[in-house]
Amino acid sequence: MASVLIPLAEGFEEIEAVSLIDIMRRGGIDVTSVYLDNEFENNLVCGANGITIEADNSIKNIVSDEFDMIVLPGGWGGTYLLAEDRRVQELLREFKDSGRLVGAMCAAPYALHVAGVLNHHYTCYPSVEEKIRLDGYSDKESVVKDAQVITSRGPGTAICFGLAIIKELVGDESYNAVRSGTLSEFC
């Protein structure tokens, strides 16, 4: 079974994280959410809009070889923490260096940029490209794949992003079943 790691940092965009987890699980992907190490050491992570999510595990317990992909939801507060977190940055480089998939949406491609794993072609939330680079940025597609890096624009594209991940990791049959079952004709 394909497996995806989703780090959650305080201030993450809830609609993105929950939609991604839900869509990928519908597609048969084993999704593990993790919280970052902090002085509180608990698995409750508060998002940008005050919704608290219970993460599955701590990032310190993660062995990257157990996952096929790492995906970062956006939200500026969470993105800055992901970009500053030593373990997240290390994991992003491990995934890219081993040829596994790396994904990010909304503001989170910024964390990929900081890690040095963002490929040339990408998309993100409008205005975030100014903090990354204008060259290679696309505002025409909801999901952009460049080699093993997949990026998406923002909250409204979370379902399409999750479906693109299903297609990549599980295949067309599962992609079509989840797309049809969720009435996601726009993806």
WORALIN-V283011 format. One record per backbone hydrogen bond with DSSP energy under -1.0 kcal/mol. CO is the residue of the C=O (numbers start at 0). NH is the residue of the N-H. If there is no record, write none. Layout:
co->[CO;CO]
nh->[NH;NH]
//
This chain:
co->[1;2;2;3;4;5;8;10;11;12;13;14;15;16;17;18;19;20;21;22;23;24;29;31;32;32;33;34;42;44;45;46;50;52;56;57;58;62;63;67;68;69;71;73;74;75;76;77;78;79;80;84;85;86;87;88;89;90;91;92;93;94;95;100;101;102;103;104;105;106;107;107;108;109;110;111;121;124;127;133;135;141;143;145;147;148;149;150;151;153;154;156;157;158;159;160;161;162;163;164;165;165;170;171;172;173;174;175;176;177;178;179;183]
nh->[29;67;68;31;70;33;11;77;47;16;17;18;19;20;21;22;23;24;25;26;28;27;3;5;55;56;7;58;54;52;10;49;46;44;34;60;61;65;66;100;4;102;104;12;78;79;80;81;82;83;84;88;89;90;91;92;93;94;95;96;97;99;98;69;149;71;151;107;124;109;110;111;112;113;114;116;137;127;130;136;121;152;150;148;101;145;103;143;105;156;157;160;161;162;163;164;165;166;167;168;169;170;174;175;176;177;178;179;180;181;183;182;186]
//
